[in-house]
Amino acid sequence: MAALPDGPPGNHFASPELVDLRRVDVEQLNPILNEEIACWRDELDWDFLPSAELIRRFVHMQALNGFALVSRGNARPSRIEGYSYFVAEETKGLIGDLYIRRAHRLPGEFAPLERSLLDATLAALWQTAGMKRIEAQLLMLKSSFSGPDFNSYPREFLYAPLDPMLKLPAKPVPGNIITHWTDSMHELSARLIAAAYQGHIDSQINDQYRSASGARRFLMNIIQFPGCGSFFAPASYAAIDIDSKQLRGISLASKVSAACGHITQLCVAQSEQGTGLGYELARHSLIALRAHGCRSVSLSVTSANHSALRLSQRLGFSKLRDFSAYVWQR
């Protein structure tokens, strides 16, 4: 096991050791998971507990690939100072999480423990047979890093109270009818996403946007897994062309806590962009979230996506946090 830099002065722990996450006991991981749950709640109004429970389950099964940084204390129990996990799918890897304790966070460039976790995670992924691409979007990172071997895409986490949004004026959407999104629209939605994101910067960040099959997997992930909150069908909407019956836009929502909603996907056909259809779909989702008990709402936007940022500001969102999406490509 590799020795890493010492933690903050006075912590009375030896240099953390890098340990395979599959060798970590759930009880060892619980304290840092509890701290992370509190961070997501306090900083983003987000209930991380469902994600933490999923992590606990896979760690208990010794089935989660990743690393833990473990400090061995003198006459004290060992303590996990940070952890990461990753998923490999065919030729692509995804860094699902990378978190270090608050005490080790440093502003600016990556803290040593963050860097060591990232380096170990990347090395393990690149050693996976056939690996060609790695993606990461890690909201809890408080620092950024740079280098020639990857692309970084600045993004913004936006947040807003919902009550003022109830006063947003409706906008006519001639030729379209807005209705609730249903599972029967899954395939049409995948095709819509693939077509709408052709040449778009977000398809550089997430390559699932580049094909209908990839978009199908993307939709499955946000509907079935808690990474973007719990999918909330009552606040998810679709726009249907009255004449052709074709799907022209979707606004998919989730709940990230009992009182906070999240817009997980807002997408309209290229032919409908700039018509106000995206605004009206989002407005429907926001009103529905408030009607079902949410007091606030969030979404994330790529900083270079100026039209999406303008729409978000028009709806009443403001920036809560900057973060980055990272892509490593062979």
C-alpha positions in Angstrom: 0.0 0.0 0.0 1.4 3.4 -1.0 2.2 6.0 1.7 0.7 9.4 1.0 1.3 12.9 2.4 0.4 13.5 6.1 -2.9 15.0 7.0 -3.4 18.4 8.7 -1.0 19.1 11.6 -2.2 17.8 14.9 -4.4 15.1 13.6 -2.4 12.4 15.4 -2.7 10.0 12.5 0.0 8.5 10.3 0.2 9.2 6.6 -2.9 7.7 4.9 -2.5 4.5 3.0 -4.3 3.8 -0.3 -6.5 0.7 0.0 -8.7 -1.1 -2.5 -12.3 -0.2 -1.7 -13.2 -3.9 -1.9 -11.1 -4.4 1.2 -12.9 -1.8 3.3 -15.6 -2.7 5.8 -18.9 -0.8 5.7 -18.5 0.2 9.3 -15.2 1.8 8.4 -16.8 3.8 5.6 -19.9 4.9 7.6 -18.3 8.0 9.3 -17.1 9.6 6.0 -20.4 8.7 4.3 -22.2 10.5 7.1 -20.0 13.5 6.7 -20.7 13.5 3.0 -24.4 13.2 3.5 -24.3 16.3 5.7 -22.2 18.2 3.1 -24.7 17.5 0.3 -27.6 18.6 2.6 -26.0 21.7 3.9 -24.3 22.9 0.7 -26.7 21.8 -2.0 -30.0 21.1 -0.3 -29.6 17.5 -1.6 -30.4 14.3 0.2 -27.4 12.1 -0.5 -28.7 9.2 1.7 -30.1 7.1 -1.2 -26.7 7.2 -3.0 -24.9 6.5 0.2 -27.1 3.5 0.8 -26.3 2.2 -2.7 -22.6 2.6 -2.0 -22.9 0.8 1.4 -24.7 -2.1 -0.3 -22.0 -2.6 -3.0 -19.2 -2.1 -0.5 -20.8 -4.8 1.8 -20.8 -7.1 -1.3 -17.2 -6.2 -2.0 -18.4 -5.3 -5.5 -17.5 -1.6 -5.8 -14.3 -0.7 -7.6 -12.4 2.2 -6.1 -10.0 3.3 -3.3 -10.0 4.5 0.3 -7.4 6.6 2.0 -6.9 5.0 5.5 -5.1 6.7 8.4 -3.7 4.3 11.0 -3.8 6.1 14.3 -1.5 5.3 17.3 -3.8 3.7 19.9 -6.8 4.9 17.8 -9.0 3.0 15.4 -8.1 3.5 11.7 -10.1 6.2 9.9 -11.0 6.7 6.3 -9.9 10.2 5.1 -11.3 9.9 1.6 -12.7 7.5 -1.0 -13.5 7.2 -4.6 -15.4 4.7 -6.7 -15.7 4.1 -10.5 -17.6 2.1 -13.0 -16.3 0.7 -16.3 -18.7 0.0 -19.1 -17.2 -1.4 -22.3 -14.8 1.2 -23.5 -15.8 4.0 -21.1 -15.2 4.6 -17.4 -17.1 6.9 -15.1 -15.8 8.2 -11.8 -18.9 8.1 -9.7 -17.6 9.9 -6.6 -14.4 11.2 -5.1 -14.7 12.7 -1.6 -12.2 13.7 1.1 -13.0 14.9 4.6 -13.5 18.6 5.1 -10.3 18.8 7.2 -8.2 18.0 4.2 -9.7 20.3 1.6 -7.6 23.1 0.3 -8.7 26.0 -2.0 -7.2 26.3 -5.5 -5.3 23.3 -6.9 -6.1 19.8 -5.9 -5.3 18.9 -2.3 -2.7 16.1 -2.1 -5.3 13.5 -1.0 -7.6 14.4 -3.8 -4.8 14.1 -6.3 -3.7 10.7 -5.0 -7.3 9.4 -5.1 -7.7 10.7 -8.7 -4.4 9.3 -9.9 -5.2 5.9 -8.5 -8.7 5.9 -9.9 -7.5 6.9 -13.4 -4.7 4.4 -13.3 -7.1 1.6 -12.5 -9.5 2.6 -15.2 -6.8 2.9 -17.9 -5.6 -0.6 -17.0 -9.1 -1.9 -17.8 -9.0 -3.7 -21.2 -10.3 -1.7 -24.1 -10.7 1.6 -22.0 -10.8 4.6 -24.3 -12.6 7.3 -22.4 -13.2 8.4 -18.8 -15.7 11.0 -17.6 -16.2 12.7 -14.2 -18.5 15.3 -12.8 -17.9 15.6 -9.0 -19.9 18.3 -7.3 -18.2 17.9 -3.9 -14.7 18.8 -5.2 -13.7 22.2 -3.9 -10.6 22.5 -6.0 -9.7 22.3 -9.7 -6.8 20.8 -11.6 -5.1 21.2 -14.9 -3.0 19.3 -17.3 -2.5 18.4 -21.0 -4.1 14.9 -20.8 -7.8 15.8 -20.4 -10.5 18.4 -21.3 -12.2 20.4 -18.6 -15.6 21.9 -19.1 -16.8 24.6 -16.5 -20.3 24.0 -15.3 -22.7 25.8 -12.9 -25.0 24.4 -10.2 -28.0 26.7 -10.1 -30.7 27.0 -7.4 -33.9 28.9 -6.9 -36.9 29.1 -4.5 -40.1 27.8 -6.2 -42.7 30.3 -4.9 -41.7 33.2 -7.2 -41.8 30.8 -10.1 -45.5 30.3 -9.6 -45.8 33.8 -11.1 -44.0 33.1 -14.3 -46.2 33.9 -17.2 -47.4 31.2 -19.6 -46.0 31.3 -23.1 -48.1 30.0 -26.0 -46.5 27.1 -27.9 -48.4 27.0 -31.2 -48.6 23.6 -32.8 -47.7 21.7 -29.7 -49.5 20.2 -26.7 -47.8 19.7 -23.4 -48.6 16.5 -21.5 -47.1 14.4 -18.8 -44.1 12.3 -19.7 -44.6 8.6 -19.5 -42.5 5.5 -19.8 -44.0 4.9 -23.2 -42.0 7.9 -24.4 -38.7 6.5 -23.5 -37.6 5.5 -27.0 -38.9 8.7 -28.6 -37.1 10.7 -25.9 -33.8 8.9 -26.6 -34.1 9.7 -30.3 -34.9 13.3 -29.4 -31.9 13.7 -27.2 -29.5 12.3 -29.7 -30.8 14.6 -32.5 -31.0 17.7 -30.3 -27.5 17.3 -29.0 -25.7 16.8 -32.3 -22.7 19.1 -32.3 -23.6 20.4 -28.9 -20.9 21.0 -26.2 -22.8 18.7 -23.8 -22.3 15.8 -26.1 -18.5 16.4 -25.6 -19.0 16.0 -21.9 -21.4 13.0 -22.0 -21.0 10.8 -25.0 -24.3 9.1 -24.3 -25.9 12.1 -25.9 -24.4 11.2 -29.3 -26.6 8.2 -30.1 -30.1 6.9 -29.4 -28.7 3.9 -27.8 -26.5 6.0 -25.5 -29.4 8.3 -24.7 -31.5 5.3 -23.9 -28.9 4.3 -21.2 -28.8 7.9 -19.9 -32.5 7.9 -19.5 -32.5 4.5 -17.7 -29.9 5.8 -15.3 -31.7 9.0 -14.3 -35.0 7.1 -13.9 -33.8 4.0 -12.1 -30.8 5.2 -10.0 -30.4 8.0 -7.4 -27.5 9.9 -8.9 -29.7 12.7 -10.0 -32.3 12.3 -7.2 -35.4 10.2 -7.3 -37.1 10.5 -10.7 -40.5 12.3 -10.2 -42.9 11.5 -13.0 -45.7 14.0 -11.8 -43.3 16.9 -12.6 -42.0 15.5 -15.9 -43.5 16.8 -19.1 -43.4 16.3 -22.9 -44.3 18.5 -25.8 -46.1 16.7 -28.7 -46.6 18.1 -32.2 -50.4 18.3 -32.7 -50.2 17.3 -36.4 -47.4 14.9 -36.7 -47.6 13.5 -33.1 -43.8 13.7 -32.9 -42.1 14.4 -29.6 -40.7 17.9 -29.7 -39.4 18.4 -26.2 -39.1 17.0 -22.7 -38.6 18.3 -19.2 -37.7 15.6 -16.7 -37.6 16.2 -13.0 -36.5 14.5 -9.8 -36.7 15.1 -6.1 -33.3 15.4 -4.5 -34.8 15.9 -1.0 -38.3 16.1 0.5 -38.5 19.8 -0.3 -36.1 20.3 -3.2 -36.7 19.3 -6.8 -34.2 19.0 -9.7 -34.5 19.4 -13.4 -32.5 16.4 -14.7 -33.1 17.0 -18.4 -34.5 19.9 -20.5 -34.3 19.2 -24.2 -36.2 20.4 -27.3 -35.8 19.5 -30.9 -33.4 21.8 -32.8 -36.4 23.0 -35.0 -38.1 24.3 -31.8 -35.1 25.9 -30.1 -35.7 29.6 -29.5 -39.5 29.3 -29.7 -40.1 29.3 -26.0 -41.0 25.6 -25.8 -38.2 24.9 -23.4 -39.3 27.7 -21.1 -42.9 26.4 -21.1 -41.9 22.8 -20.5 -39.7 23.9 -17.6 -42.4 26.1 -16.2 -44.8 23.2 -16.1 -42.2 21.1 -14.2 -41.5 23.9 -11.7 -45.2 24.4 -11.0 -45.7 20.7 -10.5 -42.8 20.4 -8.1 -44.2 23.2 -6.0 -47.6 21.6 -6.0 -46.0 18.4 -4.7 -44.3 20.0 -1.7 -41.0 21.2 -3.0 -39.9 24.7 -1.8 -36.8 25.0 -4.0 -35.3 23.6 -7.2 -31.9 23.1 -8.8 -30.3 22.3 -12.1 -26.8 22.2 -13.6 -25.7 23.9 -16.8 -22.5 24.0 -18.9 -21.1 27.5 -18.7 -20.5 27.7 -22.5 -24.2 26.8 -23.1 -25.2 30.5 -23.2 -28.8 29.9 -24.3 -29.5 27.5 -21.4 -28.0 29.9 -19.0 -30.2 32.7 -20.3 -33.2 30.6 -20.0 -32.3 29.5 -16.4 -31.9 33.2 -15.4 -35.2 34.1 -17.0 -36.8 31.3 -14.9 -35.3 32.7 -11.7 -32.3 30.5 -11.1 -29.0 31.9 -9.7 -25.6 30.2 -9.4 -24.9 28.3 -6.2 -21.6 26.6 -7.2 -19.1 26.3 -9.9 -17.8 22.9 -10.8 -16.2 21.1 -13.8 -16.8 18.1 -16.0 -13.7 16.3 -17.0 -13.0 14.0 -19.9 -9.9 11.9 -20.5 -9.8 10.4 -24.1 -7.3 8.1 -25.8 
